[in-house]
Amino acid sequence: MATASKRRSLWLVFAYAAVLAAAALFFCSKSSPAYPLNDWSDANIYFSAGKGILQGKVMYRDLYDHKGPLLYALHALCALLSPSGFIGVYLLEILCGALFLTVSYGFIALYGGEKSAPLALPLLALMIYTSFSFQLGDSAEELTLPLCLFTLYDTLRYLKAEPKMSMPPLRLLLHGFLLGCVFWTKFTLCGLQGAALLCLLYSAGKGGWRSALTALGWMLLGFFLSTVPWLLYFGLNNGLEPWLKTYLYDNLFLYSSSEDAVGLVARLKLMLQSALDWVVQNPLYSIPTLLGILGQALRKKAAVRERLVWILCFCFSALGVFIAGRTYPYYPLALSAFAPAFFLWPCRRLSPWLAARSSRRFGLAAFACAVGIGLCPVLSPNVADNFAQPREETMQYQFAALINETPGATLLNYGFMDAGFYTAAGIAPSVKYYHQTNVPLQEMLDEQERYVTEAICDYVVTRDRQPDSITEHYTLIATADTPEGYWYDRVCLYRRKGL
């Protein structure tokens, strides 16, 4: 009976978290139906790749981008739900947000704040989703947050209860599997989980080296199980080499080399500057997160092993975010996995007071929801951009109206990242280099130019920079000025002659 009651309570928490996530993301994520489309290049790259996969394309072999295969597979599912827009992505974000807030609830309850945790969740959602590092929604960092937070939560939960024993095999297997899921999404986000599993191995090692090796074996088995689907999929589709070459080699040796080479001291300075930028640009969650981490590291009643988990996990995670020296604004969103730490002390202090006043808990939670959700449209920078803008006013849908005059049209996004023109026109990529990524790959540049010179696609969108040869096969039919905030000023639409 107690187990059934706990299960019912967990579902109620999840439902509450899902409502909070849906409400906050409605304003803060451009994937929501309140926006004409999510015009962030990364979100469109993933979504276009997902549509291509549904059309039988094999990622890396037939479509080029350099994130992990799980990310594209998830977006293929989203495209299956909603092929002409981001509704499927919005639902995926709600699911990930609900899981993140549910685990945050468990985290706060673990530290004695269960009665007041419902008050903290709306504020936590506000802090993260209105932040600058959240960007427009649908980043790999956002989607992996619940997996990373669960690893931290379960590691601390186990070490607090059983500090001198190895974690049971199935739980080690699960954590290895979750590590694999994050690795095959974006491997630079594995710092938190890597540090947590090292702490679990150290704990298992107290039982002897055999215990440590056994624990490591279960973790590796979990990681292997997360990798099996990709080995089978790419192996059966002659895509193993393109997959490993693109995701591992290109990211490690091409993408990283695109940054200016600097010495160790200069790199450290860049890392510190990037960390400072994170704090300054995201004060609503960066400062509380740092205070929460500091509080846990200095808490007198905490065991040394517990403090070590907090410090190591945060440092490893921060290293993965800032090690390149220069980061994109959304990279540090990974550190918001530690934001629940800020609420542990106040919720623990407030819970006894609320336990004695159970009749007031619902009213206070409703007030916290009203404040948290009510401030989302006020604090989110996206709302001021194009919230509730009609689709026909956007350059993507204006071009789409022209492209869709040709039944079964094909499209090339030439010379810049996918900016949503595939999405607006409802077109799946038909060529491998369907947009130009920021990886310095000469083959990509040559192939994109070949697509133009050989008139392979019916329509070509450029950012007002195209090869001179484009006029031999294409006619300029439309131009549009880009909205404020784009890094280019104008886009052009060309139609193949004879259509």
C-alpha positions in Angstrom: 0.0 0.0 0.0 2.8 2.4 0.9 4.5 1.7 -2.5 1.3 2.4 -4.4 0.8 5.6 -2.4 4.4 6.7 -3.3 3.8 5.9 -6.9 0.6 7.9 -7.0 2.4 10.8 -5.3 5.2 10.6 -7.9 2.7 10.8 -10.8 1.0 13.8 -9.1 4.4 15.6 -8.9 5.2 14.7 -12.5 1.8 16.1 -13.6 2.4 19.3 -11.6 5.9 19.6 -13.2 4.5 19.0 -16.7 1.9 21.8 -16.3 4.7 24.2 -15.0 7.0 23.2 -17.9 4.3 23.6 -20.5 3.3 27.0 -19.2 6.8 28.4 -18.9 8.0 27.0 -22.2 4.9 28.4 -23.9 6.4 31.9 -23.4 10.1 31.1 -23.3 10.6 28.6 -26.1 10.2 29.5 -29.7 9.1 25.9 -30.4 5.8 26.7 -28.7 2.7 27.4 -30.8 2.8 31.0 -29.6 5.6 31.7 -32.1 5.5 31.5 -35.9 8.5 29.1 -35.8 11.7 28.5 -33.9 14.1 30.5 -36.1 17.2 29.3 -34.3 19.6 27.6 -36.7 20.4 24.7 -34.3 16.8 23.8 -33.8 16.1 23.9 -37.5 19.3 21.8 -38.3 18.0 19.1 -36.0 14.5 19.2 -37.3 15.5 19.2 -40.9 17.8 16.2 -40.3 14.9 14.5 -38.5 12.6 15.0 -41.5 15.4 13.7 -43.8 15.7 10.5 -41.7 12.0 9.9 -42.1 12.5 10.2 -45.8 15.0 7.3 -45.7 18.2 9.4 -45.4 21.0 8.0 -43.1 22.5 10.7 -40.9 26.2 11.4 -41.5 26.2 9.3 -44.7 23.4 11.2 -46.5 23.0 14.3 -44.3 25.9 16.2 -42.7 25.9 17.7 -39.2 28.1 17.0 -36.3 25.9 16.4 -33.1 25.1 13.0 -31.8 22.7 10.5 -33.4 20.3 10.4 -30.5 19.5 14.1 -31.0 18.5 13.6 -34.6 16.5 10.5 -33.8 14.5 12.4 -31.2 13.8 15.1 -33.8 12.7 12.5 -36.3 10.1 11.4 -33.8 9.1 15.1 -33.4 8.8 15.5 -37.2 6.7 12.3 -37.2 4.3 14.0 -34.8 4.3 17.3 -36.5 6.1 17.4 -39.9 5.3 21.0 -40.7 6.2 22.7 -37.5 7.7 22.6 -34.0 4.7 21.3 -32.0 6.5 17.9 -31.7 9.6 19.6 -30.5 7.6 21.7 -28.0 6.1 18.4 -26.6 9.6 17.0 -26.3 10.7 20.1 -24.4 7.7 19.8 -22.0 8.6 16.1 -21.4 12.3 17.0 -20.6 11.2 19.9 -18.5 8.7 17.9 -16.5 11.3 15.2 -15.9 13.9 17.8 -14.8 11.4 19.5 -12.4 10.3 16.1 -11.0 13.9 15.1 -10.2 14.4 18.5 -8.7 11.5 17.9 -6.4 13.1 14.6 -5.4 16.4 16.4 -4.8 14.8 18.9 -2.5 12.9 16.2 -0.7 16.1 14.2 -0.2 17.5 17.2 1.7 14.4 17.6 3.9 12.4 20.1 1.9 9.6 17.9 0.6 6.7 20.1 2.0 8.0 23.3 0.4 9.4 21.8 -2.8 6.2 22.7 -4.8 6.9 26.3 -4.0 10.4 26.1 -5.4 9.6 24.4 -8.8 7.9 27.4 -10.5 10.8 29.6 -9.4 13.3 27.1 -10.7 11.5 27.0 -14.1 11.5 30.8 -14.2 15.2 31.0 -13.4 16.3 28.6 -16.2 13.8 29.1 -19.0 14.0 32.9 -19.0 17.8 32.9 -18.9 20.0 34.1 -21.8 21.7 30.7 -22.1 18.3 29.1 -22.7 18.3 31.0 -26.1 15.3 30.1 -28.2 14.7 26.6 -26.9 15.6 23.0 -28.2 19.3 22.9 -27.4 21.1 19.6 -26.7 21.9 21.1 -23.2 18.2 21.6 -22.5 17.2 18.1 -23.6 19.9 16.3 -21.5 19.3 18.3 -18.3 17.0 15.6 -16.7 19.5 12.8 -17.4 22.4 14.7 -15.9 20.4 15.8 -12.8 19.1 12.3 -12.2 22.7 11.0 -12.1 23.7 13.6 -9.6 20.6 13.0 -7.5 20.8 9.2 -7.4 24.5 9.3 -6.7 24.0 11.6 -3.7 21.0 9.6 -2.5 22.9 6.4 -2.5 26.1 7.7 -0.9 24.1 9.3 1.8 22.4 6.0 2.6 25.1 3.4 1.8 28.5 5.1 1.7 30.6 2.0 2.1 29.0 -0.3 -0.4 28.8 -0.6 -4.2 25.6 0.6 -5.8 23.4 -2.4 -6.9 24.1 -3.7 -10.4 20.9 -2.6 -12.1 21.4 1.0 -10.9 25.0 1.1 -12.1 23.7 -0.3 -15.4 21.1 2.5 -15.6 23.7 5.2 -14.9 26.0 3.8 -17.6 23.1 3.8 -20.0 22.2 7.4 -19.2 25.8 8.4 -19.7 25.7 6.8 -23.1 22.5 8.6 -24.0 24.2 12.0 -23.1 27.4 10.9 -24.9 25.4 10.1 -28.1 23.7 13.5 -27.9 26.7 15.8 -27.2 29.7 14.3 -25.6 31.0 17.5 -24.0 28.0 17.4 -21.7 29.2 14.2 -19.9 31.3 15.9 -17.3 28.7 15.8 -14.5 28.0 12.1 -15.1 31.6 11.2 -15.5 32.5 12.7 -12.1 29.5 11.1 -10.4 30.4 7.6 -11.7 34.0 8.1 -10.6 32.7 8.8 -7.1 30.6 5.7 -7.2 33.6 3.7 -8.4 35.6 5.0 -5.5 32.9 4.0 -3.1 32.7 0.5 -4.6 36.5 0.3 -4.3 36.3 0.4 -0.5 35.1 -3.2 -0.9 38.2 -4.2 -2.8 39.4 -4.0 -6.3 37.1 -6.8 -7.5 34.1 -4.8 -6.3 35.4 -1.7 -8.2 35.9 -3.7 -11.4 32.5 -5.3 -11.1 30.9 -1.8 -10.7 32.9 -0.6 -13.7 31.7 -3.6 -15.7 28.1 -2.8 -15.0 28.6 0.8 -16.0 30.3 -0.1 -19.2 27.6 -2.6 -20.0 25.0 0.1 -19.6 27.0 2.4 -21.9 27.3 -0.4 -24.4 23.5 -1.0 -24.4 23.0 2.6 -25.2 25.4 2.3 -28.1 24.0 -1.0 -29.6 21.1 0.7 -31.5 23.5 3.0 -33.3 25.9 0.1 -34.1 23.1 -1.8 -35.6 21.5 1.1 -37.5 24.7 2.5 -39.0 26.1 -1.0 -39.5 23.1 -2.2 -41.5 23.0 1.1 -43.5 26.7 1.3 -44.4 27.1 4.3 -42.2 29.6 3.3 -39.5 32.5 5.1 -40.9 30.7 8.4 -41.7 29.1 8.3 -38.2 32.3 7.8 -36.3 34.3 10.1 -38.6 31.8 13.0 -38.3 30.8 12.7 -34.7 34.2 11.9 -33.2 37.0 13.0 -35.6 35.3 16.1 -37.0 34.3 17.4 -33.6 37.7 16.6 -32.0 40.0 17.7 -34.7 38.1 20.0 -37.1 35.4 21.8 -35.1 37.8 22.4 -32.1 40.6 23.6 -34.5 38.3 26.2 -35.9 38.9 28.2 -32.8 42.1 30.3 -32.7 45.0 28.2 -31.3 46.2 29.7 -28.0 48.7 28.8 -25.3 47.8 27.4 -21.9 47.8 30.7 -20.1 45.8 32.4 -22.8 43.4 29.5 -22.8 42.9 29.7 -19.1 42.2 33.4 -19.4 39.6 32.7 -22.1 38.0 30.0 -19.9 37.7 32.4 -16.9 36.3 35.1 -19.2 33.7 32.7 -20.5 32.8 31.7 -17.0 32.5 35.3 -16.0 30.3 36.0 -19.0 28.0 33.1 -17.9 27.6 34.7 -14.5 27.0 38.2 -15.9 24.6 37.2 -18.7 22.6 34.7 -16.5 22.4 36.2 -13.1 19.0 34.8 -12.3 20.3 31.3 -12.1 24.1 31.5 -12.2 24.5 33.3 -8.9 21.9 31.2 -7.1 23.6 28.1 -8.5 27.0 29.1 -7.3 25.6 30.0 -3.9 23.9 26.6 -3.7 27.1 24.7 -4.7 29.1 26.7 -2.2 26.6 26.0 0.5 26.7 22.3 -0.1 30.5 22.3 -0.2 30.7 24.1 3.2 27.8 22.4 4.9 29.2 21.2 8.2 26.8 18.3 8.6 27.6 16.9 5.2 30.1 14.0 4.9 33.3 14.6 3.0 32.2 12.2 0.3 29.0 14.2 -0.2 30.9 17.5 -0.5 33.3 15.8 -2.9 30.5 14.7 -5.2 29.1 18.3 -5.4 32.5 19.8 -6.1 33.8 17.3 -8.6 30.5 17.1 -10.5 30.3 20.9 -10.9 34.0 21.3 -11.8 33.9 18.5 -14.4 30.7 19.9 -15.9 32.1 23.4 -16.0 35.3 22.1 -17.6 33.2 20.5 -20.4 31.4 23.8 -21.0 34.4 26.2 -20.8 37.4 24.2 -21.9 37.3 25.5 -25.5 37.9 29.0 -24.1 35.2 30.5 -26.3 31.6 29.3 -25.9 28.3 29.9 -27.5 25.7 31.4 -25.2 23.8 28.2 -24.8 26.7 26.0 -23.7 26.5 27.0 -20.0 22.9 26.0 -19.8 24.3 22.6 -18.8 25.3 24.1 -15.5 21.6 24.7 -14.6 21.5 21.1 -13.6 23.0 22.4 -10.3 20.4 25.1 -9.9 18.2 23.0 -7.5 21.1 23.2 -5.0 20.0 26.8 -4.3 16.7 25.7 -2.9 17.9 22.9 -0.6 18.6 25.1 2.4 15.5 27.4 2.3 13.2 24.6 1.5 14.6 22.5 4.4 14.1 25.4 6.8 10.6 26.2 5.5 9.2 22.7 5.4 8.6 22.3 9.2 6.6 25.6 9.2 4.5 24.4 6.3 4.0 20.9 7.8 2.3 22.6 10.8 0.2 24.7 8.4 -1.0 22.2 5.8 -4.0 24.2 4.9 -1.8 27.0 3.6 0.4 24.8 1.4 -1.9 24.8 -1.6 -2.4 28.5 -1.5 1.3 29.3 -1.2 2.0 26.8 -4.1 -0.6 28.5 -6.3 0.9 31.9 -5.4 4.4 30.6 -6.4 3.0 29.3 -9.7 1.4 32.7 -10.4 4.6 34.5 -9.7 6.8 32.1 -11.6 4.7 31.7 -14.7 3.5 35.3 -14.6 7.1 36.6 -14.8 8.0 34.3 -17.7 6.6 36.6 -20.4 8.1 39.6 -18.6 11.7 38.2 -18.3 12.0 36.0 -21.3 13.9 37.9 -24.1 12.1 35.9 -26.7 8.7 37.4 -26.0 9.8 40.8 -27.2 11.1 39.3 -30.4 8.1 37.8 -32.3 5.7 36.4 -29.8 2.3 35.9 -31.5 3.6 37.2 -34.8 1.6 36.0 -37.8 3.5 33.4 -39.9 3.1 35.3 -43.1 5.1 38.2 -41.7 8.3 36.1 -41.4 10.8 35.8 -44.2 10.8 32.0 -43.9 7.0 31.7 -44.7 7.2 34.5 -47.3 9.8 32.4 -49.2 7.8 29.2 -48.5 4.8 30.6 -50.3 6.9 31.0 -53.4 8.6 27.7 -53.1 5.4 25.8 -52.6 4.2 27.0 -56.0 6.3 24.2 -57.4 4.9 20.7 -56.4 7.6 18.5 -54.8 10.2 21.3 -54.8 13.7 20.7 -53.6 15.7 23.4 -51.7 19.3 24.3 -50.8 20.2 26.5 -47.9 23.5 27.8 -49.4 26.4 29.3 -47.5 24.9 29.5 -44.0 23.2 27.5 -41.3 19.7 26.2 -41.7 17.5 29.2 -40.8 14.1 27.6 -41.0 13.4 27.7 -44.7 13.1 23.9 -44.9 10.7 24.0 -42.0 8.5 26.7 -43.3 8.3 25.1 -46.8 7.7 21.6 -45.3 10.7 20.3 -47.3 13.1 17.6 -46.2 16.7 18.0 -47.3 17.6 16.2 -50.6 21.4 16.7 -50.5 24.0 15.8 -48.0 25.3 19.3 -47.2 21.8 20.8 -46.9 23.3 23.8 -45.1 26.8 25.1 -44.2 27.9 24.3 -40.7 30.7 26.0 -38.7 33.0 23.0 -39.2 35.9 24.0 -41.6 35.3 21.1 -44.0 36.4 21.9 -47.6 34.3 19.1 -49.0 31.2 20.8 -47.7 32.1 24.1 -49.4 32.9 22.4 -52.7 29.7 20.3 -52.7 27.5 23.3 -51.9 29.0 25.1 -54.8 28.6 22.1 -57.1 24.9 21.9 -56.1 24.5 25.4 -57.5 26.6 25.1 -60.6 24.9 21.9 -61.6 21.4 23.2 -60.6 20.7 20.2 -58.5 18.0 21.8 -56.4 14.9 23.7 -57.6 15.3 26.6 -55.2 18.4 28.1 -53.4 18.3 30.4 -50.4 21.4 32.4 -49.8 22.4 35.1 -47.3 23.2 37.5 -50.1 26.5 35.8 -50.8 26.5 33.2 -53.5 28.8 32.0 -56.4 28.7 34.1 -59.6 27.6 31.0 -61.5 24.2 31.0 -59.8 22.8 33.3 -62.5 23.5 30.7 -65.2 20.8 28.3 -63.9 18.8 30.4 -61.4 16.7 33.6 -61.3 16.5 35.8 -58.3 12.8 35.9 -57.3 12.7 37.4 -53.8 14.8 39.1 -51.1 14.1 39.9 -47.5 15.9 41.8 -44.8 16.6 39.7 -41.7 15.1 40.6 -38.3 17.3 42.3 -35.7 19.8 40.0 -34.1 20.7 37.9 -37.1 24.4 37.9 -38.0 23.6 38.6 -41.7 21.5 41.4 -43.2 19.6 40.0 -46.1 18.5 36.7 -47.6 17.8 35.9 -51.3 15.6 33.3 -52.9 16.6 31.9 -56.3 14.4 29.7 -58.6 15.8 27.3 -61.1 15.2 28.5 -64.7 12.6 26.6 -66.5 10.3 25.9 -63.5 
